[in-house]
Amino acid sequence: MSSVPLSNAQQAESVTRSPAADVPGRRPVGQLGLTDEALRLLASVLARWQGESGSVTVVAIDGHGASGKSTIAAQLCELSGASVVHTDDFFAPDLEIPADGGGRDLESYYDLAKLRSDALAPLRAHREACYHPFNWDTGTTSLELTHVVPTDIVILEGVYSGSFALADVVDKAICVHTPEPERLGRLRGRIAPEDWDSEWLRAEEEYFAGVRPLETFDLVIRGSCSFPLRSPPARAPFGGRPGGNVTTSSRER
């Protein structure tokens, strides 16, 4: 498996090292989203990955909650025309929890079987994906259908998108890395105190610390300064939010 050439990471770093103030196309440190230059570079990396595969290429954009994944995925979709699937659409809090006495792991929060069959399998076959996403407002499966049109590059965005459990259907994995104080500050701004889920945060921390550390990803991107940090060695086994080419419709009754 090949990783992103170091020259790509070096180019991205050189592009974004200069001061951001008063420069068109740049974003201040801490602001969400990639700079225009870094976005174009990342889009070219995705295009190269797809060219090397010669077929539909699924790229995961993983990272802690509130790291900036959704923003970057939306930017890439707008620039490249890629389709996007969100792991949040396959959140399944009522799935049976393994009785191992060690608490929930991240896999227990997602319906991976549905993610595979309803979204990734058809898209990898260059067919439209159609599924009922999880509705975060009601806490149940939505009555509306989400349609994702097939494209040569599919972005799978969200926590756990780069999981080894999805290694057979995800070709490359990117991690958006943002310092914990900044991430938690963003989360506290979005989540009411009564909805704070410490069990989820524990599972998420265990996943990124022990199961999927930074060095196992094909590429790591800063979620605060927004540029690729480095290209890890080739050690990884592979490599909602309506976004690019996603529509919703009412379910037929």
N, C-alpha and C positions, 0 to 999 in steps of 0.2 A: 504494500500500500504506500502510495506517495503522499507526502505532506506538502503544504504550500512552500514553494522555494523561499529560502531566507531572503532573497533579493526583494520579494514582494513585501515582506514585513519591514525590511529596511527602508524601502521606498515610502511606505505608508508613514513610518516614523519620521522620516525626513520631511515629509509634506506637512506634518502637523506639529512639528517642534517649534516653528516660528510663532511669535506672539499672535494671539487671535484678535486682539482689539483692532478695530477700524480696518480690518481686511475683509473684503467681500467674500462671501461663501464660507466664512469660518464661524464657529459657535464658541461662546465663552466656555471656559472650563466649568464643568458641572452641569451644563445645559444638555438635555437629552438629545440624542440623534447624532449622526455622523456629519462631519464637515463634508462639503461638496467633493473635495479632493479625495478624502478617504472613502466616501460612498462610491465614487467612480472606480476607485482601485478595488474595493471589495466586490463590486459588481463584475469587474473584469476577472477576478479570481474565480467567482462562481461560474462565469462563462467558460473559463478554461477547464474547470472541473467537468462541466457538462461536455465540452468538446472532447476531453480525454475518454469519457465514458461512452460517447456516441449514442446515448439513449437518455431517457428521462432520468434526471439526477435529483435526488431528494437531499436537501441540505438542512440539518437541524440547527436552530439558533437557540441554545440552551443557556441557562444561567439562573441565579437566585431570583426570587420575586422582586420586582421593582428595580431590576438592574438596567433596564432599557431595551429589552429584547423586542417588545412589540413595536416600539418606535423605529428601531433599525430595520425590522422586517417590513414594516410599511414603506419605509424609504426605498428599500431594495425592490419591492414590488412595483412601486411607482416608476422607478428608473428603468428596471429591466423587463417588466411585464410578467415576472414570475407569479405563480399562484401561491397562496399561503393557506396552511392548515394550522389551527391552534390546538395545542394539547388541552387547553382549558375547555374546549368544546366537548372533550371526552372525559371530563371530571366525573367520577362516579363514587361519591362518598359512602354509598350504601353497599358497595361490594363487600363480599365476605372478607374479613380480616384474618390473615394467618394466625393460628393460635400457637405462636412460638414463645410467648411471654416477653418478647423484646420490644413491644410497641409497634406501631404501624411504620412501614417503610413507604417510600414515595409510590412504588408500583401499585400499592393497594388503593391509591386514590384515583387511579385511571382505569378506564375500560380499554385496555390495549387491543383486545380482540376486535372491538368495534372500530377503533382507530385504523387497524390494519384492513379489515374487510370493507368498511364503508368509505374510507378516504384514501389511504395509501395504495392499496391494491389496484383500484381502478385508475388512479392518477399515474401509477407506474406503467400501466398498460395503455396510457394515453387516452383514457376515457374519463368522462365527467364523474366527479364524486358527488354524492348526494346523501345527506345524513341529517338527523335531528340532533342539534347540539344541546349541551347542558345549558340551562337558563339560570344564570347566577342571581337573578332577581327573585325567582320563585323557588329555586333550589330543586327543580325538577327538570326532566327532559322537555325541551321546547316543542311546541306544536308546529313550529315553522321548520321548513327544510332549508338547509344551507347547501348551495350548489357551488362547486369549485370546478372551473373549466380546466382541461388538461393543458399543460405547458411543458416545455423541455426542462425547466427548472422549477421545482416545487420546494417551497420553504416550509418546514415544520417548525413552528415557533412555540416556545413555552418551556416551563420547567419540566424536566424529564425527557425532553425531545431527543436529546443525545444519548439516552440510556443504552447500555449494552443490550438490553432486552429487545431493542428495535434495530440491532445491528444488521439484520438481514434485509431491512427495507429502507434504511437510511444510509446514504453513501458517504457523506461528510458531516462533521460536527464542529460547530463554532460555539465558543463560550463567551458570553458577554460578562466581563468581570468588573464589578463596581464595589468600592470599599463598603464594608458592613455599616458604618455609621450613616453613610449617605442612603444606602438601601433601606435601612430601618426607618430613617427619617421620612422617606417617601411613603413607605407602607403606613406609618402612623398618620400621615396626612390623608390616606385613602380609607383606612379601616377604623371603624368605631371601636372603642375599648372593649365593648361587650362582644365584639366579633373577632377579637384577637385570638389566634389559634396557635398556642405554644407547641402543641403536638406536631402540627405541620412544620413549624420552623425547625424543630428538632430533627424530623425526618429529612427535611431539605438539607440541613447542615451535614448530616451523616452521609447523604448521597454525594455532595460535592467534596467533602473532606476525605471519605474513605473509598467510595465506589467510583466516582468520576472526577478526580482531581484535575486541575488545569492542564497538567502535562500530558493528559490522555486525549486532549482535543486536537483537531487538525489546525485550528486557529483560535487565538484568544484575542478579544477586542475589549478595550477599555469602555466601560459604560458611563464614565464620568467625563474623561477627556476625549473619548470616542476616537481611538485609532488602534490598529492591531498592535499588540504588545510584541509578539514573537511568533515564530512558527515552530511548534514542538516537534521533536523527532517522531518518526513514524512508528509510534507505539500503540496507537489506538487501533481497534480491530476493524474500523471502517473510517477510513480517512485517518363567546367569542366576539373575535373582532373581525368583522368582514374587512378584508384587505384586497390585495391584487386579485382580480378575477374571481371574486366571491360574491354571490348574490343569495338572497333568502326569499322564500315564498311560503305561503300558507299551506299547511298539510291538506291533502285531498281527503275528504271524509267519505 
